[in-house]
Structure formats: structure tokens, C-alpha cells
Amino acid sequence: MTFPVQYAYLALGLLYLIFWLILFLSRRDLRREMLISSLLAGFLAIILEPFFLKDYWTPELINGWSVGIEDFLYGFAIGGIANVLYEEFFKKRFIRKRSERYHWRFLLILYIVSFSVLLLGREFWGLNTMYATLGALGAAFLSIMLFRPDLARDAIWSGILFTMITALVYIPVILSFPDFITSFWHLKNLSGILLGGIPLEEFLWAFMFGLVAGPFYEAWAGLKLRKVRYSKL
């Protein structure tokens, strides 16, 4: 059964939200981390979406606007998911020992570096917004590693796991909305490589986003994490 394509983006966000709810309900100890990461990612999605509309994709929204609730929902869900996947997947609980708080210094460096790479890539090097964003995420990852190299394992596994979640979410959306990819994405501006009908760039984005979002909260809050045997709270 297929549905009108203007509901596809909303369906994508709602499917991600299912994974978000599972994680939120199963790990009470990570709820603060999830909410902070989700809200930040949700608002960033709204702010950055106009960049992507120019050359990467143009999704149809239920209200007919260029930016809408779908953008916030998508960002909110993926932000919380990617941030706690590593902790949940390995069934470990973290005892958190407070260390130096990097808050403002970390965010300042992260934003300056990543947005500089994004703008340089788009405006000066003429890169597609997605490719410029991948470079910006790479720069953000290196910035995090500058502060917290001990979070490299968290970052890499978060990237891998979030890519797998992305594949699982896209499958039912493509089946329900067959014109989802061809209607929304500017495929002529991309590599042209489709994996299971999904642009390669979406998987690259998922991995790089997980690479940054996975260790973000720990690096931002200046928390030392020590793994112990996991137990439900």
C-alpha cells in the first residue's frame, strides 16, 4: 500500500521517533543526555535545512512550507538516538565521574571549526551542501578528539550503529512511498550511487552524524565515563 509522498518526511521522522522512545524508556539514566542532544539537534535541523534545500533535496511538507515541524522532529529523534546508541547497544551502564567542564570552550571551537568548513565548502569550493556538511562533521569529530581522545570508540561505534538504524528506517518509508527518493533528492547533484534505492550520501551522512553525536554530550559536559556491568534502572 502506498501513500501521498508529502507525508513521507513526516513518516521518516516518526519511525526514528519509535527508536528514540525505545531508548528513552529503557534507559532512565540516559534521559537527560537524550533530551539535551535531541533539543539541540532539533533546532539545528531547522536552522540548517535552508542550506540543503538549494542543492541536496527538497522534501514536501504537510503544511507546504519549505521548513516545518518535520525538520524539528527528524533532528530531535536522530540527535537523541545517535547520542546513546553506544551505551545501550553494549548493555553497559556508566558511572560518571565529574572532570573539568569544557562547556563553552568546547562548543565555541566545535561551532567555529565545523561551520567554517561548511561555509568554505559551499561558498568558496562550490561543493554540494551534503559534501560540505560531511567535511564539517569530520572537522567536528577531530575537534572532539582534541578534547576527548578517550571517546574514539564511542564515536566509531555510534557511527556504525546509527547507519544501521538509518537503513532500517528508510526501508519501510521507501516501500510506503515509492517516489520518496526521486521526488525529494536532487540526484543529479550527487554521486548517483544508490544502495537499496537509498543515495549513498545518506549513509555517509548517518555515519558521520553518529561519529559526532555519539560522544558529543560526554565531551560537552566534561564527563569521565567508566564502564561497569549494565543493569536496568
Protein Blocks (a to p, Z undefined) as FASTA:
>chain_A
ZZdfklmmmmmmmmmmmmmmmmmmmmmmlmmmmmmmmmmmmmmmmmmmmmmmmmmbccdd
fklpabdfklmmmmmmmmmmmmmmmmmmnopacdddddddfklmmmmmmmmmmmmmmmmm
mmmnopafklmmmmmmmmmmmmmmmmmmmlmmmmmmmmmmmmmmmmmmmmmmmmmmmmlm
mmmpcfklmnopagehiafklmmmmmmmmmmmmmmmmmmnopacdddddddZZ
